[in-house]
Amino acid sequence: MALGPSIEGFKSCIRPVVVVDGTFLKCKHQGTLFIATCLDGNNQVYPLTFGIGDSENDQSWHWFLTKLQELVGEMNDLVFISDRNSSIAKAIARVFPNSLHGICMYHLGQNMKAKFRGVEVHDIFYKCSKAYRVVEFNQIMGQIKGIYARVAHYLIEADPKKWARIHFDGRRYCIMTTNIAECLNGI
């Protein structure tokens, strides 16, 4: 579901960065709530569209993003930000083949924390993901590698083009996390 003014506003004056996320519905109806949201010019949450499906799977994400594509059409420089859910990545690639897809640095950091328990590189990782210069990025990645080489290897495998500001090919407008969708999940 999307409200006409939200779609028209998005097409005419909102930055083309869409944060998508899904959350479990815990009421009697169950299922998953799919959310697409953006930030307006005042950095306020701008709800774009939402839908309800059975679960977070390839088919449900494809359906949701197809409905979004029907509403907004093809856009230049469109960017999606999400967690590392492979169903989201597949659906974006199929439904919006000319868009870019970045991943949430917070989710990547949480995955890293779970995978490498006891390794304290979070603060350094966040600095690395927000670096504005390649030299700065390389220096911080060198620090991470010096602390724990397996973490650096994990981050390289996660593809810095998806999570590091300096290596991202498009314009993320400093939207590095899925927080704007997560705040709607709470509602």
SERO-450379 format. One record per residue (C-alpha): residue number from 1; residue in three letters; x, y, z. Coordinates in steps of 0.05 Angstrom, whole numbers, plus 5000, padded with zeros to 4 digits. Example, Ala and Ser with C-alpha at 12.3 -4.5 7.8 and 13.67 -1.06 7.14 Angstrom:
! SERO-450379
ATOM seq type    X    Y    Z
ATOM   1  ALA 5246 4910 5156
ATOM   2  SER 5273 4979 5143
! end
This chain:
! SERO-450379
ATOM seq type    X    Y    Z
ATOM   1  MET 5000 5000 5000
ATOM   2  ALA 5024 5070 4984
ATOM   3  LEU 4991 5137 4989
ATOM   4  GLY 4990 5177 4924
ATOM   5  PRO 5022 5240 4954
ATOM   6  SER 5079 5198 4982
ATOM   7  ILE 5095 5169 4914
ATOM   8  GLU 5089 5236 4878
ATOM   9  GLY 5133 5269 4930
ATOM  10  PHE 5185 5215 4923
ATOM  11  LYS 5186 5220 4847
ATOM  12  SER 5191 5296 4848
ATOM  13  CYS 5232 5319 4908
ATOM  14  ILE 5259 5263 4953
ATOM  15  ARG 5330 5237 4948
ATOM  16  PRO 5329 5171 4909
ATOM  17  VAL 5353 5128 4967
ATOM  18  VAL 5302 5076 4990
ATOM  19  VAL 5313 5036 5054
ATOM  20  VAL 5277 4970 5054
ATOM  21  ASP 5265 4923 5112
ATOM  22  GLY 5218 4869 5136
ATOM  23  THR 5194 4854 5205
ATOM  24  PHE 5153 4798 5235
ATOM  25  LEU 5081 4813 5254
ATOM  26  LYS 5068 4786 5323
ATOM  27  CYS 4993 4795 5326
ATOM  28  LYS 4939 4744 5310
ATOM  29  HIS 4949 4754 5234
ATOM  30  GLN 5024 4736 5234
ATOM  31  GLY 5065 4746 5170
ATOM  32  THR 5117 4798 5152
ATOM  33  LEU 5110 4873 5144
ATOM  34  PHE 5152 4899 5086
ATOM  35  ILE 5172 4972 5089
ATOM  36  ALA 5203 5021 5040
ATOM  37  THR 5222 5089 5067
ATOM  38  CYS 5266 5149 5052
ATOM  39  LEU 5290 5213 5083
ATOM  40  ASP 5261 5281 5063
ATOM  41  GLY 5300 5345 5056
ATOM  42  ASN 5298 5357 5131
ATOM  43  ASN 5324 5287 5145
ATOM  44  GLN 5256 5265 5171
ATOM  45  VAL 5229 5196 5158
ATOM  46  TYR 5188 5195 5094
ATOM  47  PRO 5145 5131 5090
ATOM  48  LEU 5141 5108 5018
ATOM  49  THR 5103 5043 5018
ATOM  50  PHE 5089 4980 5057
ATOM  51  GLY 5060 4911 5046
ATOM  52  ILE 5045 4848 5083
ATOM  53  GLY 5069 4780 5061
ATOM  54  ASP 5076 4709 5088
ATOM  55  SER 5151 4713 5105
ATOM  56  GLU 5217 4743 5082
ATOM  57  ASN 5232 4699 5022
ATOM  58  ASP 5250 4709 4949
ATOM  59  GLN 5178 4708 4925
ATOM  60  SER 5153 4758 4977
ATOM  61  TRP 5209 4808 4966
ATOM  62  HIS 5200 4802 4891
ATOM  63  TRP 5126 4816 4898
ATOM  64  PHE 5138 4876 4944
ATOM  65  LEU 5191 4908 4900
ATOM  66  THR 5151 4895 4837
ATOM  67  LYS 5093 4934 4868
ATOM  68  LEU 5142 4990 4887
ATOM  69  GLN 5170 4990 4816
ATOM  70  GLU 5099 4997 4788
ATOM  71  LEU 5089 5058 4831
ATOM  72  VAL 5155 5095 4821
ATOM  73  GLY 5177 5068 4753
ATOM  74  GLU 5249 5072 4729
ATOM  75  MET 5291 5125 4763
ATOM  76  ASN 5362 5149 4750
ATOM  77  ASP 5411 5139 4807
ATOM  78  LEU 5363 5098 4850
ATOM  79  VAL 5397 5067 4910
ATOM  80  PHE 5370 5014 4958
ATOM  81  ILE 5397 5003 5028
ATOM  82  SER 5380 4939 5066
ATOM  83  ASP 5408 4886 5112
ATOM  84  ARG 5445 4828 5081
ATOM  85  ASN 5383 4787 5067
ATOM  86  SER 5397 4750 5002
ATOM  87  SER 5324 4751 4982
ATOM  88  ILE 5326 4827 4981
ATOM  89  ALA 5389 4829 4940
ATOM  90  LYS 5360 4780 4888
ATOM  91  ALA 5294 4819 4883
ATOM  92  ILE 5329 4886 4875
ATOM  93  ALA 5374 4858 4820
ATOM  94  ARG 5314 4830 4782
ATOM  95  VAL 5263 4885 4792
ATOM  96  PHE 5309 4946 4792
ATOM  97  PRO 5368 4923 4750
ATOM  98  ASN 5395 4993 4739
ATOM  99  SER 5395 5012 4813
ATOM 100  LEU 5450 5003 4864
ATOM 101  HIS 5445 4963 4928
ATOM 102  GLY 5483 4979 4992
ATOM 103  ILE 5482 4943 5058
ATOM 104  CYS 5471 4970 5127
ATOM 105  MET 5536 4980 5164
ATOM 106  TYR 5502 4967 5231
ATOM 107  HIS 5476 4899 5209
ATOM 108  LEU 5544 4881 5181
ATOM 109  GLY 5575 4902 5246
ATOM 110  GLN 5526 4860 5286
ATOM 111  ASN 5540 4800 5242
ATOM 112  MET 5614 4811 5251
ATOM 113  LYS 5606 4816 5327
ATOM 114  ALA 5568 4750 5328
ATOM 115  LYS 5617 4714 5283
ATOM 116  PHE 5680 4739 5317
ATOM 117  ARG 5663 4740 5391
ATOM 118  GLY 5712 4776 5436
ATOM 119  VAL 5745 4814 5379
ATOM 120  GLU 5738 4889 5392
ATOM 121  VAL 5739 4922 5324
ATOM 122  HIS 5670 4953 5321
ATOM 123  ASP 5691 5025 5331
ATOM 124  ILE 5746 5018 5280
ATOM 125  PHE 5698 4985 5231
ATOM 126  TYR 5648 5042 5236
ATOM 127  LYS 5703 5092 5223
ATOM 128  CYS 5725 5051 5163
ATOM 129  SER 5654 5048 5134
ATOM 130  LYS 5646 5123 5140
ATOM 131  ALA 5714 5142 5111
ATOM 132  TYR 5713 5196 5058
ATOM 133  ARG 5782 5182 5028
ATOM 134  VAL 5813 5118 5001
ATOM 135  VAL 5876 5131 5040
ATOM 136  GLU 5837 5135 5105
ATOM 137  PHE 5797 5072 5088
ATOM 138  ASN 5861 5033 5072
ATOM 139  GLN 5894 5057 5136
ATOM 140  ILE 5835 5036 5179
ATOM 141  MET 5829 4969 5143
ATOM 142  GLY 5903 4959 5158
ATOM 143  GLN 5888 4970 5232
ATOM 144  ILE 5832 4919 5229
ATOM 145  LYS 5877 4869 5194
ATOM 146  GLY 5931 4881 5247
ATOM 147  ILE 5882 4866 5303
ATOM 148  TYR 5849 4806 5271
ATOM 149  ALA 5862 4787 5198
ATOM 150  ARG 5801 4742 5194
ATOM 151  VAL 5756 4802 5208
ATOM 152  ALA 5788 4841 5152
ATOM 153  HIS 5779 4782 5105
ATOM 154  TYR 5706 4777 5126
ATOM 155  LEU 5695 4851 5110
ATOM 156  ILE 5729 4845 5043
ATOM 157  GLU 5684 4785 5026
ATOM 158  ALA 5624 4828 5046
ATOM 159  ASP 5646 4875 4990
ATOM 160  PRO 5666 4945 5010
ATOM 161  LYS 5628 4971 4949
ATOM 162  LYS 5565 4955 4988
ATOM 163  TRP 5583 4979 5058
ATOM 164  ALA 5639 5031 5053
ATOM 165  ARG 5620 5102 5035
ATOM 166  ILE 5684 5114 4995
ATOM 167  HIS 5675 5052 4952
ATOM 168  PHE 5600 5057 4939
ATOM 169  ASP 5588 5073 4866
ATOM 170  GLY 5526 5116 4876
ATOM 171  ARG 5500 5169 4923
ATOM 172  ARG 5477 5144 4990
ATOM 173  TYR 5470 5214 5019
ATOM 174  CYS 5503 5189 5083
ATOM 175  ILE 5449 5138 5094
ATOM 176  MET 5492 5082 5121
ATOM 177  THR 5441 5043 5162
ATOM 178  THR 5370 5018 5157
ATOM 179  ASN 5350 5057 5220
ATOM 180  ILE 5296 5097 5184
ATOM 181  ALA 5260 5032 5167
ATOM 182  GLU 5274 5001 5235
ATOM 183  CYS 5239 5059 5270
ATOM 184  LEU 5177 5044 5229
ATOM 185  ASN 5182 4971 5248
ATOM 186  GLY 5172 4990 5321
ATOM 187  ILE 5106 5024 5305
! end
